Amino acid sequence: MKMFLVIYAEASDETIIGAFKNAGFKSYTKMQGATGEGDQSEPKLGTHCWPGKNNTLFIAVQDEDIQNICDLVRKLKIEYPRACLRAFTFPIEECI
């Protein structure tokens, strides 16, 4: 199992979450109002000089579904370049 971490522009929230849900990835944890700087977009710091914020999704994904969710992210990056979508995976273990 892997944790799929998705970071995207807050303004694209409905589009991004809708795409994940439509693809069958309906369980997630969302953190709103994240700020930061990346190498592929302008800073989003929530200030007058650098307006905007990001949202972050954490999605626990079975190993056999990783390719599908990665393909979805690649598609979304092309269709919605202004969403500044970034995604990462890391291994997880459920501890209950």
N, C-alpha and C positions, 0 to 999 in steps of 0.2 A: 504494500500500500504506500502511496505517496501523498504528500501534501502539495497541492497545486496553489501557488500564490499568484494572484492576478492584481496588477496595479493599472489603473486607468483614470482618465479625466472624469471628474465628478459630473460634468455636463453630459456625459455619455451613459449615465447610470442605467436608465431604462433599456436602452439598446443592448448594452453588454449583458446585463442580467437576463433579459429576455432571450438572447441568443443562447446562453448557457442552459436556461430552463427548456427551451425548445429542443435542444440537443440531448435532453435527458439528465442534465446535471442540475438537480433541483435543490440539493442540500448544500448550504454554504454558511459561512460567517462573514459578515460585512463590517468593515471599519470605515467610517466616513471621516472626511476632513483631513486626510493625510497630506502632508506637504513635503516637498523635496525637489531635488534637481537631478536630472538624468542627462545622459549623453545624446539622446535622440529627440529631446523636446526642450522647450523653454522651461525655466523653473516655475513651479507652482507653489508659491509660498503664502498665498492668502493675504498679500499686502497690496498697497496701491501700485507699487512698482512692479511686482510680480504677482498679479491676481490669479485666482483659480486654485483649486485643491484637487486632490485625488481621492478615489475610493480604493479600498483593498478588499479582495475576496480571498478567503481561505476555503478550499474545496478538497475534502479527502476523496481520493480517487483510487480505485482498484488498479493494480498493475496492468491488467488487460485493457483498461480504458484510457490509459495515458496517451496512446497514439491518437485516439479520437479527439481528446480534448486539446492536444497540441495542434492537430489539423484545424480545429475550430478557431483557435487563437490566430493561426497563420491567415485564415480566411478573414477574420475580423480585422486584422491589422491592415489588410489590403482594402477592404470595404469601408473601413472607418479610420483613416489615418489620423484624423484629429483627436481620436480617443487616446492617442499616445499609449496604447496597450503594451504592457510588458508582462511576461509570465515566467515563473520559475517553479521547479519541483525540488522536493527534498524528501528523503525517506522518513516514514513515521511508523509508530507502533501504537495501537490502542492498548491502554493499560488497565482495562477493567475485565 
